[in-house]
Amino acid sequence: MQQTSEITKVYMSLTDACVDELCESVTASCTLSSLILKNNSQTDASIPRLIKLMQDCPIMSELK
């Protein structure tokens, strides 16, 4: 059984420039089940990469 983890509150002022690196890190471990990115500075430009993250990590059940 694969262990899952959740980071509940991380305030990092993430921007579109950070999304690729964030997604690569999450994909490499694939143990994160919930990722909440509200209160950061991403725009609609980040959406395609975040969709790919959800597809690449089937254990990820929540992305806000």
Contacts in CASP RR format, 6 or more apart in sequence:
PFRMAT RR
TARGET T0000
AUTHOR 0000-0000-0000
METHOD contacts of the structure
MODEL  1
MQQTSEITKVYMSLTDACVDELCESVTASCTLSSLILKNNSQTDASIPRL
IKLMQDCPIMSELK
2 31 0 8 1.000
2 59 0 8 1.000
3 31 0 8 1.000
4 31 0 8 1.000
4 32 0 8 1.000
4 33 0 8 1.000
4 59 0 8 1.000
5 31 0 8 1.000
5 32 0 8 1.000
5 33 0 8 1.000
6 32 0 8 1.000
6 33 0 8 1.000
6 34 0 8 1.000
7 32 0 8 1.000
7 34 0 8 1.000
7 35 0 8 1.000
8 36 0 8 1.000
11 39 0 8 1.000
12 18 0 8 1.000
12 40 0 8 1.000
13 40 0 8 1.000
13 41 0 8 1.000
14 22 0 8 1.000
14 37 0 8 1.000
14 40 0 8 1.000
14 41 0 8 1.000
14 42 0 8 1.000
15 40 0 8 1.000
15 41 0 8 1.000
15 42 0 8 1.000
16 41 0 8 1.000
16 42 0 8 1.000
16 43 0 8 1.000
16 45 0 8 1.000
16 46 0 8 1.000
19 42 0 8 1.000
19 46 0 8 1.000
19 49 0 8 1.000
19 50 0 8 1.000
20 49 0 8 1.000
23 49 0 8 1.000
23 50 0 8 1.000
23 52 0 8 1.000
23 53 0 8 1.000
26 32 0 8 1.000
26 35 0 8 1.000
26 53 0 8 1.000
26 57 0 8 1.000
26 60 0 8 1.000
27 53 0 8 1.000
27 56 0 8 1.000
27 57 0 8 1.000
30 56 0 8 1.000
30 57 0 8 1.000
30 59 0 8 1.000
30 60 0 8 1.000
31 59 0 8 1.000
32 57 0 8 1.000
32 59 0 8 1.000
32 60 0 8 1.000
33 59 0 8 1.000
33 60 0 8 1.000
33 61 0 8 1.000
33 62 0 8 1.000
34 60 0 8 1.000
34 61 0 8 1.000
34 62 0 8 1.000
34 63 0 8 1.000
35 53 0 8 1.000
35 60 0 8 1.000
35 62 0 8 1.000
35 63 0 8 1.000
35 64 0 8 1.000
36 62 0 8 1.000
36 63 0 8 1.000
36 64 0 8 1.000
37 50 0 8 1.000
37 63 0 8 1.000
37 64 0 8 1.000
38 64 0 8 1.000
50 63 0 8 1.000
53 60 0 8 1.000
53 63 0 8 1.000
54 60 0 8 1.000
54 63 0 8 1.000
END
